């Protein structure tokens, strides 16, 4: 089956997106790469790749800004966050338009993404409370002890293409609120929203150099990981890259949280409300064209009867998906981000067919009028999928849903627990005992009950288990405060001024 052709453009007439360093946007010289409009299948701009000189410029700006920002009272930092939140809301339409133009997701989906990012900014507004330490009066004879949480210094975030606004906002608002300065390396595929958001942050009153955006690719990532001035790195992306970043970063003495891939299962029990489950699966599997780390890509049906119902109703709904450019809010699904992504989806469909799965709905060769060169693929549905198939084992990251049939809940849970990924899962049931058993025993980091996308709110942390996370702490929520700070414990005593005490050689105790 044929793939669309990438449209030719005059490269000399394309705008070039640079970086945001030390409070202003700077042009990028030297090497650039293409940024596509995926709905049209053509290059819309070029983005500069940071060289060593540009990296050092960002690094110096972050270093110089750190001492004064560290000593800025948390409440003052919070006031800037309040203004930043207001500006994000006022300019939401512009930000979402940038996301849709470069990622392709439907504009309403972009609004949802931005809204979840703003929630983290809102949480960061309470930083004065979040940074409070512990105090023990008379921990020993006339001795007081207390702890406080101090910032690390310059920290960095490396973020993926699928949520160009939300995932960076999982990181930098809390890192900066804690008193750190930040260098963001966004995805080179959809970088414009990060630059625009950085400008808004500066407009909110953030001092120059506290937040810097450095566009780049692997070369820039390697600089961030190797530079001893970077104290911590947050990453979201695929598992192989996450594992590599974790190893390189920790070998260099850094704190690293690296969130990797996923293969999220939904378990549909015989007692489930099938219509509601199918509705939830449609959004979770095909929203954002399946390019979500929390997307449901496997539906595990317990019993043949419920499996037949789910397949029949899903097939009917998938065929009715309205697919087109993300600028049209009436569409359900936009394009994939690149032609390479489209090629990968086609490859997995062929592998599924070759390994014996039944392709119930084939989304290939979809043509969107007036967007014939766009990177579009329709929703795909496989039945009779088994655990040895590549479409089951691998993260496809596209609108492909696999149906696996099992006899009982224990068989379903064994499948999930044995999978290398443990990011998210959910169960659809009317039975509280089943739900409790599932949530208690499933080996997955984020679990939903009749909720297909169990993404925690900003006050609770986000992350998976097994090979979906490398590191000890999740992103945002309370874990982020611990990740972006170091605990320091003080023990203090004031001896009487008119007495000279004798030396004590035994270990102090009460």
C-alpha positions in Angstrom: 0.0 0.0 0.0 1.3 3.4 -1.1 2.5 6.2 1.2 2.0 9.9 0.5 4.7 11.9 -1.2 6.4 14.7 0.8 5.7 18.0 -0.9 8.7 20.0 -2.2 9.3 23.5 -0.9 11.8 26.3 -1.5 14.2 25.8 1.5 15.6 29.3 1.2 12.3 30.9 1.9 11.6 29.0 5.1 11.8 30.8 8.4 14.4 29.5 10.9 13.5 29.0 14.6 16.4 29.7 17.0 16.7 29.4 20.7 15.6 31.3 23.9 18.6 32.2 26.0 19.0 34.7 28.8 15.6 36.3 28.4 15.5 36.7 24.6 15.1 34.8 21.4 18.4 34.3 19.5 18.8 33.2 15.9 20.4 29.9 15.1 23.5 29.8 12.9 24.8 26.7 11.2 23.1 23.4 11.1 19.2 23.2 10.8 16.6 20.5 10.3 13.1 20.5 8.8 9.9 21.0 10.8 6.8 19.7 9.0 3.2 20.5 8.9 2.0 16.9 9.1 -1.5 17.6 7.8 -0.1 19.0 4.6 3.0 16.8 4.4 5.3 19.6 3.7 8.1 21.5 5.5 6.8 24.7 7.3 10.1 25.9 8.8 13.6 24.9 9.9 14.9 24.8 13.4 18.4 25.5 14.4 20.5 22.8 16.1 22.6 24.1 19.0 26.3 23.9 18.7 28.8 23.9 21.5 29.0 27.7 21.6 25.3 28.1 21.8 25.1 25.4 24.5 27.8 27.2 26.5 25.9 30.5 26.1 22.7 28.9 27.6 24.8 27.2 30.3 26.5 30.5 31.4 23.1 32.3 31.5 21.6 29.6 33.7 24.7 29.6 36.0 24.7 33.4 36.4 21.0 33.5 37.1 21.1 30.8 39.8 22.6 32.5 42.9 20.0 35.4 43.0 17.1 33.1 41.9 18.0 30.6 44.6 17.8 33.3 47.2 14.5 34.7 45.9 11.8 34.0 48.5 9.5 31.2 47.4 6.5 33.5 47.7 8.1 35.8 45.2 8.7 32.9 42.9 5.0 31.9 43.3 3.9 35.4 42.3 5.7 35.0 39.0 4.0 31.6 38.6 0.6 33.2 39.1 1.3 35.8 36.4 2.7 33.0 34.1 -0.5 30.9 34.6 -2.6 33.9 33.7 -0.6 34.6 30.5 -0.8 30.9 29.4 -4.6 31.1 29.7 -4.8 34.4 27.9 -2.6 33.1 25.0 -4.0 29.6 24.9 -5.3 29.9 21.4 -1.9 30.9 20.0 -0.1 28.1 21.9 -2.6 25.5 20.7 -2.4 26.7 17.1 1.4 26.2 17.2 1.0 22.7 18.7 -1.6 21.7 16.0 0.4 23.1 13.2 3.6 21.1 14.0 2.2 18.0 15.8 -1.0 17.6 13.9 -3.3 16.8 16.9 -6.8 18.2 16.8 -7.1 21.7 18.3 -9.4 20.5 21.2 -6.8 17.9 22.1 -4.1 20.6 22.1 -6.3 22.6 24.5 -6.6 19.6 26.8 -2.8 19.2 26.7 -2.2 22.8 27.6 -4.8 22.7 30.3 -3.0 19.7 32.0 0.3 21.6 31.8 -1.3 24.7 33.4 -2.4 22.5 36.3 1.2 21.9 37.1 1.9 25.6 37.0 -1.0 26.1 39.3 0.4 23.5 41.7 3.8 25.3 41.6 2.1 28.4 42.9 1.9 26.7 46.3 5.7 26.3 46.4 6.0 28.1 49.8 4.0 25.2 51.4 5.6 22.5 49.3 9.2 23.5 50.4 8.5 23.5 54.1 10.9 21.3 56.0 10.7 19.6 59.4 11.5 20.9 62.8 12.2 19.1 66.1 12.6 21.2 69.2 14.7 19.5 72.0 15.7 16.6 69.8 18.4 16.3 72.4 19.3 18.2 75.6 18.8 21.8 74.5 19.4 20.7 70.9 17.1 21.6 68.0 17.1 19.8 64.7 15.5 20.8 61.4 15.6 20.1 57.8 15.2 22.2 54.7 15.0 21.6 50.9 17.6 23.4 48.9 17.7 23.7 45.1 20.3 21.7 43.1 21.5 24.4 40.7 21.2 24.2 36.9 18.9 21.3 35.8 17.7 20.2 32.3 14.6 18.7 30.7 14.6 16.6 27.4 11.0 16.3 26.1 9.2 14.3 23.3 7.2 15.5 20.4 3.8 14.1 21.4 3.1 16.7 24.1 5.2 19.7 23.2 3.6 22.0 25.8 2.4 19.6 28.6 5.5 17.5 29.1 7.9 20.4 29.5 5.4 21.9 32.0 5.6 18.6 33.9 9.2 19.7 34.6 10.3 23.3 34.5 7.5 25.0 36.6 8.3 23.0 39.7 12.1 22.9 39.1 12.2 26.7 38.8 9.8 27.2 41.7 12.2 25.2 43.8 14.9 27.7 43.1 16.8 26.0 40.2 17.5 27.4 36.8 16.4 25.3 33.8 17.5 24.4 30.3 14.8 22.8 28.1 15.7 20.7 25.1 12.3 20.2 23.4 11.6 17.9 20.5 13.0 19.2 17.3 9.9 18.0 15.5 7.5 20.6 17.1 9.6 23.2 18.9 7.7 26.5 18.4 5.3 26.3 21.4 8.3 25.9 23.8 9.9 29.2 22.5 6.5 31.0 22.7 5.9 29.7 26.2 9.4 30.8 27.3 8.6 34.4 26.0 5.4 34.4 28.1 7.4 33.2 31.2 9.8 36.1 30.7 6.8 38.5 30.3 5.5 37.2 33.6 8.6 38.6 35.3 11.0 35.6 35.4 14.6 36.9 35.6 16.7 36.5 32.5 18.6 33.2 32.4 16.3 31.3 34.8 14.6 29.5 31.9 16.3 28.8 28.6 15.2 26.8 25.6 17.9 25.1 23.6 16.8 23.5 20.3 18.9 20.5 19.2 19.2 16.8 18.6 21.3 14.0 20.0 24.4 16.2 19.9 22.7 18.7 22.3 21.5 15.8 24.5 25.0 14.5 24.8 26.2 17.9 25.9 23.5 18.1 28.6 24.4 14.6 29.9 28.1 15.1 30.0 28.4 18.6 31.3 29.2 18.5 35.0 27.4 21.9 35.6 24.1 20.2 35.0 22.9 18.7 38.3 19.8 16.8 37.2 18.1 15.7 34.0 14.4 14.8 33.4 13.5 12.9 30.3 10.4 11.5 28.6 10.6 9.4 25.5 11.1 5.8 24.3 12.5 3.1 26.6 15.8 2.5 24.7 16.6 6.2 24.8 15.4 6.5 28.4 17.7 3.7 29.5 20.6 5.2 27.6 20.0 8.7 29.2 19.7 7.2 32.6 23.0 5.3 32.3 24.9 8.2 30.8 23.5 10.8 33.3 24.1 8.7 36.4 27.5 7.7 35.2 28.2 11.5 35.1 27.0 11.9 38.7 23.6 13.4 37.9 20.2 12.8 39.2 18.1 11.4 36.4 14.4 10.5 36.0 13.8 9.0 32.6 10.3 8.0 31.6 10.2 5.4 28.8 7.7 3.6 26.7 4.4 1.9 27.4 2.1 -0.9 26.3 -1.1 0.0 28.2 -3.7 -2.7 28.6 -7.4 -2.2 29.3 -9.2 -5.2 30.8 -12.9 -5.6 30.0 -14.7 -7.9 32.4 -17.9 -9.8 31.6 -19.9 -7.5 33.9 -18.6 -4.3 32.4 -20.8 -1.7 30.8 -19.6 -2.5 27.3 -20.9 0.7 25.6 -19.1 2.9 28.1 -16.0 0.8 27.9 -16.0 1.1 24.1 -16.5 4.8 24.2 -13.5 5.1 26.6 -11.4 2.8 24.4 -12.1 5.0 21.3 -10.7 8.1 23.0 -7.8 6.3 24.7 -6.7 4.3 21.6 -7.3 6.8 18.8 -7.1 10.2 20.5 -4.0 12.2 19.3 -3.7 9.5 16.6 -2.5 7.1 19.3 0.7 9.1 19.9 0.4 9.1 23.7 2.5 7.3 26.3 -0.8 6.6 28.1 -2.7 5.4 25.0 -4.6 2.1 25.4 -3.1 -0.1 22.7 -4.3 -3.5 24.0 -7.9 -4.4 25.0 -7.9 -7.7 27.0 -11.4 -9.1 26.9 -12.3 -11.7 29.6 -14.5 -14.3 27.9 -15.6 -14.8 24.2 -19.0 -13.1 24.7 -17.6 -9.8 25.9 -14.8 -10.0 23.3 -17.3 -10.4 20.4 -19.4 -7.4 21.7 -16.3 -5.2 22.1 -14.9 -6.0 18.6 -18.3 -5.5 16.9 -19.0 -2.2 18.5 -15.4 -0.9 18.2 -15.3 -1.8 14.5 -18.5 0.2 13.9 -17.2 3.2 15.8 -13.7 3.2 14.2 -15.2 3.3 10.7 -17.1 6.4 11.6 -14.0 8.3 12.9 -13.7 11.7 11.3 -10.1 12.2 10.3 -8.5 15.4 8.9 -6.4 18.4 9.7 -6.2 19.3 13.4 -7.3 22.9 12.8 -10.8 21.6 12.2 -12.2 21.0 15.7 -14.9 18.7 14.3 -12.3 16.1 13.5 -11.7 13.2 15.9 -8.2 12.4 14.8 -5.4 14.3 13.0 -2.3 13.0 11.2 0.8 11.2 12.5 3.7 13.6 13.0 6.1 12.4 10.3 6.2 10.2 7.2 8.6 7.9 9.1 5.9 7.4 11.7 3.5 6.5 9.0 5.9 4.0 7.5 6.4 2.4 10.9 2.6 2.0 11.4 2.3 0.4 8.0 5.2 -2.0 8.9 3.6 -3.1 12.1 0.3 -3.7 10.3 2.1 -6.0 7.9 3.8 -7.8 10.8 0.5 -8.3 12.5 -1.0 -9.9 9.4 2.1 -12.0 8.8 2.0 -13.3 12.4 -1.6 -14.4 12.2 -3.6 -11.6 13.7 -7.0 -10.7 12.1 -7.2 -7.1 10.8 -10.8 -6.2 11.5 -10.4 -2.5 10.4 -7.7 -1.4 8.0 -6.9 2.3 8.2 -4.2 2.3 5.5 -4.5 4.3 2.3 -6.7 6.9 3.9 -7.0 10.0 1.7 -8.1 13.3 3.2 -9.4 15.7 0.5 -7.2 18.7 -0.1 -4.5 17.1 2.2 -3.4 14.2 0.0 0.2 14.5 1.0 -0.6 14.6 4.8 0.6 11.8 7.1 -2.8 10.4 7.7 -3.8 6.8 8.6 -7.2 5.6 9.8 -7.9 3.8 13.0 -6.9 0.1 12.9 -8.3 -2.8 14.9 -6.6 -6.2 15.3 -8.4 -9.3 16.8 -7.0 -12.6 17.8 -3.7 -11.1 19.0 -1.4 -13.2 21.1 1.5 -12.3 23.4 4.2 -13.6 21.0 3.3 -11.1 18.2 5.3 -7.9 17.7 2.1 -5.8 17.6 1.5 -7.0 21.1 5.0 -6.7 22.5 6.2 -3.4 21.0 5.0 0.2 21.5 3.5 1.0 18.1 2.7 4.7 19.0 -0.1 5.0 16.5 -3.8 4.3 16.1 -3.6 0.6 16.3 -5.7 -1.3 18.9 -5.1 -5.0 19.6 -7.8 -7.3 21.0 -6.5 -10.2 23.2 -9.0 -12.8 24.4 -8.5 -14.5 27.8 -10.5 -16.9 30.0 -10.4 -15.0 33.3 -9.0 -12.1 35.2 -5.9 -13.9 36.5 -4.9 -14.7 32.9 -5.4 -11.1 32.0 -3.3 -9.9 34.9 -0.6 -12.4 34.2 -0.2 -10.9 30.7 0.0 -7.4 32.0 2.4 -8.3 34.9 4.8 -10.2 32.5 5.0 -7.4 30.0 8.3 -5.4 30.0 6.3 -2.1 30.3 4.3 -1.0 33.3 3.2 2.5 32.6 -0.7 2.5 32.7 -3.6 0.1 32.8 -7.3 0.0 33.6 -10.1 -2.4 34.3 -13.8 -2.0 33.3 -16.1 -3.7 35.8 -19.1 -3.1 38.0 -17.7 -5.3 40.8 -15.8 -3.6 43.6 -14.1 -6.8 44.7 -12.7 -7.3 41.2 -11.5 -3.7 41.1 -9.8 -3.9 44.5 -8.1 -7.1 43.6 -6.9 -5.7 40.3 -5.6 -2.4 41.7 -3.9 -4.2 44.6 -2.0 -6.8 42.6 -1.3 -5.3 39.1 2.3 -4.4 38.6 1.8 -1.1 36.8 2.4 2.4 38.0 -0.9 4.1 37.1 -4.1 2.2 37.3 -7.7 3.2 36.4 -11.0 1.7 37.4 -13.5 2.5 34.6 -11.1 5.2 33.7 -9.1 4.5 30.4 -6.5 7.2 30.9 -5.5 7.2 34.6 -3.2 10.2 34.4 -2.8 11.7 37.9 -3.7 15.3 38.6 -0.9 17.8 39.3 -0.9 17.2 43.0 -0.1 13.5 42.5 3.0 12.3 40.7 3.1 10.6 37.2 5.2 7.6 36.3 5.3 3.9 35.5 6.9 0.7 36.7 9.4 -1.8 35.2 11.0 -0.5 32.0 8.6 2.4 31.8 10.7 4.4 34.3 14.4 4.6 35.1 15.0 6.3 38.4 13.4 6.5 41.8 11.0 9.4 41.5 8.1 10.3 39.3 7.5 13.7 37.6 5.4 16.5 39.0 3.5 16.3 42.3 5.4 15.7 45.5 8.1 13.6 43.8 9.2 16.6 41.7 9.8 18.6 44.8 12.1 15.9 46.1 13.8 15.4 42.8 14.6 19.1 42.3 15.9 19.7 45.8 18.4 18.3 48.3 17.5 17.8 51.9 19.8 19.4 54.4 19.5 18.7 58.1 20.7 21.1 60.8 21.4 20.3 64.4 21.9 23.2 66.7 22.8 23.9 70.3 23.7 27.1 72.2 25.8 26.4 75.3 25.7 28.6 78.3 28.2 31.5 77.9 29.5 31.3 81.5 30.4 27.6 81.5 33.2 25.6 79.8 32.1 22.1 79.0 34.2 19.0 79.3 35.1 17.0 76.2 32.9 13.9 75.6 34.4 10.9 73.8 31.4 8.6 73.8 28.9 8.7 70.8 26.2 11.3 71.7 22.9 9.8 72.7 19.9 10.9 74.8 
